[in-house]
């Protein structure tokens, strides 16, 4: 923050010394007051500089799409966690960049607009206003001067610019391809948007359809997307999901001659050493050679099977529980390993999108091939044995390594040793294939970034000149999807019909729009330079802040946003626009907060908890703390409205303790020797206790163990309440409030400035330090006595209170307590505990 802004903020804080009534905690009044103070100068207190003179961190939330329903308590979990970290690290002396914006293009916003029959350009700003108000009502320390909106032409100008660079490098191209079609959303979906064969958004079963599409060549970055996973600190399950989605397979390409024709079928196999066991070939139904090699008497049944197969999604075709289906083409191929003539089939379990669309089937060593061979009574030949012994009958496929059998000159070799020799023997070559497909990028919907391409009958696809960006989305009333493989924009003749920039002939604009994920691929960059009209981002500014240090969001984006953003970032790295290989250094996936019924929160189930209602009843600080107290940040947990009362009571007790002790009148009464000794002992114990609490809360915040940090604060409060009031000094109350402030900032500011004479915003104060020497755990031996006679001894930590010692000792003397009543307990700190009976 600039010095001028800082002085203004501090002056504002100095004016807030008027005390509220000291006998009651009023969260609504306090929170409204502090939110108003924080809002000064567009939240200047939370601004981050473009360039830093001290250590700094970029802490980022996955920005929300502003739906009409607003936030529910599940959304707030990640935002609260990032806010705690932001406040903590600022107090630790860091500059922290913590921005917020809106992912407002795409299906979620458009579907809501269709439901309400209000155009998205009217309804989205209202939704954003509501979301922003909700976030601000929780006291989040966002740098609002950097706010972005993906539907702002000044923003999507640069989304379109990135697309043009991809196009110029040959990484954006147009093709007629089989795609996933959602009959409900009436648009194409990328493979990553299909879950279990259904639309990820509306859960409608997806169909296959062949239409003209724009695609991005993400496959060109497949190896780098895999290799660079080793550079980042991400949850292992997310890395595994990306590795599996990219699906890199090393193997060999081998050609099989088609018997009687001058044609060859190229197959890809990851296990070339099993080729002597290949007893048939299987092609994908859409393989270009299928109809060419099919015998005439089989063509009708083959054509019918192809049509049925292509109506299914890739997911349906590969279902493990699905019965294997297929058709024999009447054609044969020659196995290059043993010159055996083997039949050629088609089956829907083979996909044209993976490998070559043709496989050599080795049923003895592959589960799918085994099931297919059983279904159609095809030969099964063992070629790898675990111990080199042939089985009499093959009941199950063996998919491991072993000794070669039934493999001609390679018998007796280990399967690993035979692999390269066999590739050479059959004239194959090593190859690498991926499951990853190019990203289907265009959508047949209205609410998205226009694709800056002009289609000319003479020149073909012509990119828009960069000086003509942004190509603005025109405002229309009839934005309903047409279902005709094109966007509603196609009906706008005034917008569609243009002149070709190259030849000036009549031409048309591309009418499909970009997907929802386009704007979110690079938004973390625009936060660094949101007002720049000449560049996507200033190179020096991105170098100062990138990569993002901590990125918090849901695991559901593992192979959608997170994969796409990494792809675009690497492309921008190649263009020398960014200087880091990866966008997000550390990823944290917050867990899901379920409804009270243990089910995922949804409007249809009626189990959604509205944060506005919780704030109205308990206050934002209580909501923030309760969400963190529910359990580990990354775990799934259920909401419990009754449980929130405990956190609310805790904050009330903090309030009462600080207010009462800071406003009590000093008594002039003389203390007895015994009272002085007791207070002196309490002071010594309190110093050690405070140091331990600082250490524990500090470590827990840095390790994202917010629930245990809050537990520590609760336990600390319990101990403070047990101590003699005169032993608690103002510095102890300050420590309590400072440790609490990242979790509950409103009450902490009020207590600090109104009652503890603190004149600066807490976020600008130093985080409490602990001295390791003061908290070394030293032990002592207690004599446990009954009526003055020692019955046992026990080793305990020095400095424990009488209640803590009693808790540990009572279970040891249960047998002495039968039918006895304790008259009194004599306690000598760190030495004796004596239970006196009647």
N, C-alpha and C positions, 0 to 999 in steps of 0.2 A: 504494500500500500504506500502511496506517496505520502510524504511527511505532512503536507497540507491537509490531505484527507484524514490522516491519523489524528491530527490536532483537533479537527472538527468533531470526530467521533469521541475523543476523550472529553472534550467540553460537554458534549451531550451526556456522557456518563456522569460527569460531576454534578449535573443538574438533577440527578435522579436520587438524591439522598433523602427525600421525604419518606418517612417510614410508614409502612402499612400497619394495620392493627397487629400488634405482636401476638395476640392470642389465637389467631386462626390462619391456617394455610389456605389461600384462595387461588388455586391454579389458573382459573380462567382469567382473573384480573391480572395476575403476575405475568402470564404468558402473552397476553395482549399487549401489555406495557413493553416487554422486552422485544417482542417482534416489531413493534413500532420503532423502537430505538435502532434495532439492527437494520431496518429498511432505509435508514437515512442514506442519502447519496447513492441510491441503487445498491444497497448492501456493501458499501465501501469497505467495511470491516473485513469482509471475506474476499476482497479482490486479491488476485495474485499478479505479480509483475511479469512482464514479458521476459525480462532478464533478471537473474538472481545473483546477489552478492554472497549468498550463503547456501547451505545445503537445501535441496528441494525435492519434492515428491509430486507426482501426478497421480491422483486418486480418482478413479472414474467409475460411475455407475453405467450399466447398460440403460440408455435413455428409453423412456416409455413411449408407446404409441398411445395417444390420448383418446381412449374409448369414451363413449357417452356415459358409462356406468361410474366412471371415476375410479379412484384407488380403493382397494380393499386392504385389510390388514396384512395379507400375504405379500402384497407389493412392497410394503414399507420396510420389511425386514432388511433387505440389502441396502436400502437407502440409509437406514439408521446405522448399520455397521460402518458404512463409508464415512458417515458424519462423525461418528466416534473417533475413527482413525484421523480424520481431518483435524478435529479439535485437539486431539492428543498430540499429533506431530507438530502442529503449530506451537503448542506450549513447550515442545521439546526443542524449539528453535529452528524448525524448518519453514521454508516457504512452501505452501501447499496449493496446488491448482486442483480445484474441485468444482467443475462446471456442470450445467444441466441444460438439456434441450429437448426437442420433440421429434419423434420418428413418425411423421403424420401422413405420409403417402401410403398407398397400398390397400390391400383387401380389408383389414380391420376397420379403417375409417370409412371406406366406401360402403361396406356392408351395413354399417351403422346408419349411414346416410340413406341407403336404400330402405332400411327398416323404418326410419322416421320420415322418409319422403322429403327430406331437406337436402339441398345440394351440399356436397362435402366442403366446398369453399366457404359456406356459411356456418356449417355446424362444427368444423374442425377448430376454428378460433375460439368458439365457446367452450369446447372440450378442453382446449389448452388452458384457457383462463381458469377453469375449474380445477384442473390438475395442479396448476401453479399455486393456486390459493391453498390447496390441501397440503402441498409440500412445504409452503411457507408457514402453515399453521403448526407444523411439527418442528419448526426452528432449525431446519437444516442449513448449514453454513455454505451455501452454494455461491459461486461467483457469477451472479446474474448478469453482469455486464457482458459476459461471453455467450449468453443464451443464443441457441440456434434453432431453426425450424426447417426441416427438409422440404417443406412445401413453399418456402420463400424463394422467389426467382433468383435472388442474390446468392442463395445457397445452391439451388439445383443447377444454376449456370455452370458450376464447377463439377457437378455430377455428370452433366452432359459433356463437359470438356474432357473428363477422364475417359468417357466412352469414345470420343473422337480419337484420343491417343491410342486406345486399344484397337480401334478400327484401322488407323494408319499403320500399326505394327502387325496387322493381320490376325489380331487376337479377338476381334469382333467380326463375325461373319454371318451370312444368311444362308439357310439351307432348309429343304423340305425334309422333315424328320418325324419319326414316330414319337409322340409326346404323351404326357399324362394330361388327361382332360377331366376337369371337375364339372359334372353336369349341373351342379348346384351353383357354384361360383361363376360358371360359364367362362372359364379361362384355363389356359395352360398352367401347369405346375412344374417346377423343377423337381428332379428326383428327390432332392433333399426335403421337399415340402410334402412328400407322400409318406405317411406312417401306416404300416400294416395294410398297405393297399388302399388307404383312404386319405382324403384331403386333410391335411394337418389342421386346417382352419375350421372346416364345417363337418368333418368326419363322414362325408359322402364317399361312396365307393368310386374310385377313379377308373376311367376308361382309357383305352389307347386310341390314338388318333394321329393321322399323318397330315401335318400342315406346315406352311411356311413359318419359319421362326428365326429370330436372331439368337445367336449363341455366343458365349464367351469361352475362349479356349483355356480354361483352367487346367486342362490336362497338360499343357506346356510347362506348368509349374509343379507337376505332381511330385517329382523327385525332391525339389527344394521344400515343398510343403511337408514332406516326410522327414527329410534330414534335419530341418531347422526346428522340429519339435524338441530336439535335444538342447536347444538354446534357451528354452523358456521353462519357468516354474509353474506348471499347470497341473491340476489333478490328473493322476495317471489314467483314470477312467476316460477322461476327455481325450487324452492323447491316444488311447487305444481305439476310441470311437473314430477319430480322424484317420488313424492308420488303417483300420478296417474299411472305412468308407473309401479311402484312396485305393486300398487293395492291391498293393504292388505284388506281382507274382513273377518269380524268375523261373524260366523253363526253356523250352525249345520249340521252334517251328519245324514241322516235318511234313513233307508232301507225300500224299497218297495218289497214285495214278488211278483214274477211273477206268475200269475194265471196258475195252471196246471203244473208248473215246480218246481223243487227243486233249484231254482235260485233266487237271490236277486239283486235288482238294488240299488246301493248306490247313493243318490243325495246329493248335497250340496246346502243349501239355506241360504241366509242372513235374511230371514223372516220366521222362522219356525212357528210363530204364525198364518200364513195364510194357514196352511196345510188343514184345513177343506174346503178351497176353491180350492184345487188342483183338477182339473177335467180331466187332462191327464198328461202324462210324455213325455218328449222330450229327445232323445239321440243325441249325436253328430254322424254324419254318420260313423266316424271311430271308434266308441265305440266297444270294443272286443266282446260284447254280441249281437250286432245287428243281424248278420246272424244266430246265434245260436237260437234266440228266434223268428225269423221271420217265419210266416206260409209259407208252401211250395208254395201256390198259389200266394204269394206276393214277392217271392225271386227274380224273374227276374226284376221287376220294382224297387225293393229296391237296387239291385246290380247296376242298371243303374244310380240311383240317387246318390249312393255313389261315383261312378266314376266321375260324373259331379261335385259333391261338392268338391272332392279332387283336381280338376284341378284349383280351385279358391284359391286366397290368403285369409288369415284370414281377411284382410281389406275388400275385396269384400263380404265375407260372412256376415260381420257385418254392412254393410252399412245401415244407418237408413232409407234412402229413397227407399231401395230395397224392392220389393214385397216379402212377406214371401212365402217360398216354403217348401214342406215336403211330406212325404209318411207314411201312416199308416202301421205298421208291421203285423197287424192281431193279435197281442198279447195284453194281458191286465195285469195290476198290481193291487194289493190290497192296497188301501189307509189305512195306519195303524191307522189313526185318526178316521175314520168312517166306515171302512171295505168296502168301496165302490169300485166296480170294474171299473177301468178307463183305457182308451186306451193308447197304447204306440206308439209314432211317432218318426221319425227321421227328423231333419231339419238342414240346414247348418248354421243357426244362433247360434247353440250351438257348442262350440269348445271343443275338447278333451283336449286342452292345459290349460283349466281353470276349476278349481273345479274337479269334478269326471267325467265330460263329460256327465252328465245326470242332468236334472232339473225337478222339479215338477212345472207344469205350473198352475199359479193362475191368470187367465185372468182378473179378476175384480180388481187386484191390481198390475199389471205389464204391461207396455205399449207394449212390444214385444209379451208377451203372449196374450194380448187382440187382437192385430192385427192378430196373427196367428189363434186365436179362431174364429174371424170374418170371416177370409178367408175360414176356413174349417167347419164353422157352429158347433163349439164345445161349450159345456155348459159354462156359465159364472155365477159364484156364489159369491155374496157379503158376506164377513166374517168380514170386518172392516168398521164401519160406523163412520163418523165424530161426529155424535150426538147420535148414538145408534138407529137410525130409519132406517128401511129397505127401499131401493129404489124400486119403482115399475119396473123401467127399467134402465139398466146400459148403459149410452151413452158414458161414458169415464171412464178409470180406475182411482181408487183413490189410490195413493201411499203413503199417509201420515199415521200418527198414529190416533187412535180413540178407539171406543168401540167395543168389540167382539160381533158379531151376527152370527147366523147359525153355531155356533161352540160348540154345545153340552153343556157339563158341564162348559164351559168357557164363556158362554154368559154373558154380563154385565160387564166383567172385562175390564180394559184398555188393549190395545194391548201390551204395555210394560210390564205390570204385568203378562200377560198370556204367554209371550215368554218362560221363563224358565220352567214354569209348563207344557207347551205343549211338550217341548223337552223331559222331563221326562216321560210324558204320552205316547208318541209314541216310547219310547226306543231309542231316538236319543242321540247324544253326541255333545258337543261343538267342533267346529273346526275352524281353520283359513286357508284361502287359499290366493294365490297371483296371480295376472295377470302376474307378472314377470316370464319369462322363462329362463332356463339356456342358457348361451351365446354360440351361434354357433361359434366355434373358427377357424375352418380350411377353407382354400380357395383353389380352384382348379386353382390357378394361379402360375406363376413363381416368380414374384418379391415380395418376403416376406421372413421372417425368416424361415429356415427349422425347422420342428418340430423334436426334438431330441429323436425319438422313432424308435426302430428297431422291425420289425414284423417277428416273428419266427413261423413257422408252428407247432413247438412243445411247445414252451414256451409262445406263444402269444405275447403281447406287452411288449417289454423290454426297459426300459429307458437307454439312453446313459450314460456312466460313466461321472461324472462331470469333471474329469481330461481331457476328450476328447472334451470339449467345447472350443471354439465355433465350432459347426458343420457349416462349411462355405457353402454358396450358390455357387454352381459351375457356372462358366461362360458359357453361351450357346448362340448361334446365333439364333436358332429357339425357341423363347420364347412365341409364340402365344398360347393362351389358346386352349385346344383341344375340349372342350364341352363334354368330355367323363367321367365326374364325377371324373376326376383326373388332377393333375398338369402336365405340360410339362416335369417336372423332371422325370416322370415315364418312359420316353423314354431313359434316360441316364443309360444304363446298368452298365457302369463303376462306377457310383456313387451309384446306387440303390442296386446292389448286394453286400452283405457283409456277414460276419459270425456272428452268434448270440453270443453276449458277454457271455451268460450263458452256452450254450451247444455246441458252435462252429459249429452248423449245418448251412447249407446255409439259409440265411434270406434276407430280403429286408428292405430298409429304408422307413419310412413314406414319401410319396411324396407330400402330401398337405402341404401348407405353412400357416404361421400365418396371421391374418388379419392386416390391416393398423394400427388398434388401439393398437396392442400389444406394440410396441415401445413407444407409447405416454402415456401408463399407468403409467410409472415410471420415465420419463425423468427428472422431476424436482429434483429427488434424485441424478441422476448422475452428474448434474451440481455441486453438493457439493463436489464431489470427482471423477472428470472425468478421472484421470490417474491411479486409483487404479486397480491393476491387480489381487489382492487377494480377494477383497470383492466388493460386489455391491456398498456399501457405508460405510465409517467408521462411527461407531456408535456415536462417540463424535462430528464429523462434522455435522451429521444430527441433533443431539440434539441441537447444537449451532444455527442452522438456521430454523429448521422446527417448526410449519407449515409455508407455504408460507403466507406472510402477506397480499399481494394484488395480485390477479390473474386477468388479463384482457384478455377477449376474447369474441367470439360470442355466443349468446344464442342458436344457432343451435346445440351446443354440449351438451345440457342439459341432454339428455338420451343416449348419445354415450360416448364420451371421459370422461365427468365429472362423469358419473355413473361407468364406467369401472375403472377409476383411483381410485375412492373411494373404490371400491371392492378390488383391488390389494393392496392398502395401508393398508386396514384393515387386509388382509391376512399377509402382511409383519409385521404389528403390532403384530399379534399373534405369529409370528416367532421371535419376539423381535429384528427385524432388524431396525425398526423405533420406535420412542418413543411417537409420537402423534397419536391420534385416527383418525384425519382427515388430508388430505394433504394440503387443501387450506382454510385458515381462512376466507378471504374476497374475494368475487367474484364480478367483475364489468363487465357487458355486455355492450360494446360500441354499439352505434346505427349503422344503415346502412347508408352509403352515397350513395344516388341514383344518376343516371346520370342526365344530364340537362333536359332530357325528363320526369323526375319523375319516371323512371323505374329502376329496379335493374341493376347495371352495368354488362354487359356481352358482349363477343366478337360478338355473333350472332346479338345483337341489335345495335352494332356499337356505343355504348355510353360510352365505357371505356375511362377514362382519364389517360394518361400515366404520372406518376410523373416525369420521366426523362425530358419530354418536359417542364413541369411547372418549374422545377429547372433551366433548361437552360435559360428560359425567365425571371423568377422572383427571383430565388434563393431558397435554401432549407428553410431558415428562414421564408420567406413569405409563403411557402407551409405549413410548420408546424403550423404557427400562423393562417392561414386561415382555416385549417381543424378544429382547436379548436374554432375558432370564429364563425363557421357556426351555432352553436346551442349547447344545452346541450349534453354532451358526450354520454349519453345513449339514445338520441332521434334519430329518423330517419330524415334525411334532404337531400336536393337536392344540388348537385354541381352547382355552378354558376361561370363560368369563368370570367364574368365581375366583380363579387364581389371581386375577388382576388386583383384587382387594388387598392382598398381602403386600404388593409393591406400593400401592397407594398409602397403606398404613405406614410403611417404611419411610416414605417421603414426609409424611406428617410428623413422624417421630424425629427425623432430621431437623425439620423446621422448628419443632418445639425445643429441641436441645440447643440449637444455635441461638434462637431468639431469646430463650429464657436466660441462658448463661451470658449472652452479650449485653443484656439489658438489666441484669440483676444489680442491685445496689451493693456496694462494698460494705461488709459488716465490720464494725470496729471491735467486736467481741473478741476477747482473748481466748486463744486455743489452749487446751490442756496439753501436757507433754505427750499423752497417748495419742491425741488427735494430730499433733504435729508429726509424730513418728509415722502414723498411718498415712498422712498426706505425702510425706517424704518418700515412703515406700511406693506409694501409688504413682508418684511422679517418675520414679526410676523405671517402674514397670511400663508406664504409659509411653515413655520414650522408646523403649525396645519394641513394644507393640506397634507403635506408629511406623517405625522403620520397617518392620516386617510387612505391614499392610501396604506401604508404598511400594516395596519390592514386588509383592505378589500382584497388585493391581497393574503395575507397570508391565511386568512380564506377561500377564494374561491379555492385556490389550494388544501387545505386539504379536502374540501368538493367536489372536482372534478368539480367545476364550472369554468372551464377554460375560457369559453366564456365571463363570466361577469368579470373575472380577467383582460382579455385583454381589455374589454370596459373601465374598471377603468384606465388602463394604457393610453388608448387613451384620456380619459377625462383629465387625469393628464397632458399629453403633451399639450393639448389645453390651459390649465390654465398657464402652464409654459411659453408658447409662448406669453401670454397676459401680463406677468409681465415685469417690467423694467429689462433689461438685467443685470444691476449692482446688482440686488437683488438676482440673482441666483448664488449660490456658487458651487464650485467643489463638495462639499459633496452632494448637491442636484442632480447633474448629476450622481454621483456614485450610489446613491440610485436608480435612474431611471434605470441605466444599470444593477444593481444587480437584481432588480425586473423583468426586461425583460429577463434575461439570461436563465432561464429554458425553456422559450418559443422560444427564438431566440438566441441560444448560439454563433453562429459565429460572428454576428455583435456586440454582447455584449463583446466578448473577444477582438475584434479589437478595439472597442472604449475604453475599460478599459485599455488595455496594451499600445496602441499607443498614446492615448490622455489624459488618466486620471491617468497616473503614477502608475498603479496597477502592482505589480510584481509577484503575484501568480495567478495560474489558478482560475477562478471564482468559480469553484466547490469546492475549498478548502477555500473559504472565508466564513465569517459568514453572514447568512441571516439577513437583516436589522431588528432591533427590534423597536417596538413602545411603547411609554409610555402612558398608558391609561389616566393619569391625564392631558396630553396635548391635548387630543382629546375629552374631555367631551364637549358635545354640549350645549353651553350657548346661550340664546336667547336675543334679544333686540327688542325694538319697534321703528319703523321708522315712522317719520311724512312725509306723502306723500303730497307735496305742488304743487299748480298751481299758478305761478306768486307770490310766497312767502306766499300764504294763504293755511293753512292746510285743505285738503278736506277729508283725510282718515288717519287712522293709521293701521299699519300691523306689526305683530310679525314675525321676521325672525331670522335665525341663525346668530350669531355674525361672523364677518370676511368675509362675502360674498363680492365678487367683485361688482363693479358698474354694469357690464353687467348682472350678476346674479340677482341683485336687480331689474334692469330694466325689466328683463324677467318676474319676479313675479308681478311687480307693474302695468305695462302697461295695462293688461286686466282689472284692477280695475278702470282705469280712461278713458276708451274708450269714454264715453259720453262727456267728456270735450275736446276731441281731434277732434270732428267733425269740418271740414273746418278750422282747425287750424294747423299751422306748428310750430314745436318745434324749437325755436331759439337756446337754449342751456339747458344743464342739470347741475344743481349744486348738487354735491354729497358730503355729509359729512358722512364718514364711521360710520356705526352703529347708525346713528341719523336721518339724513334728506336726502330726495331726492326731489329736487325742479325742476319742468318742467317750463321753461320760454317760453312763446309764443311771437310771433311778435306783 
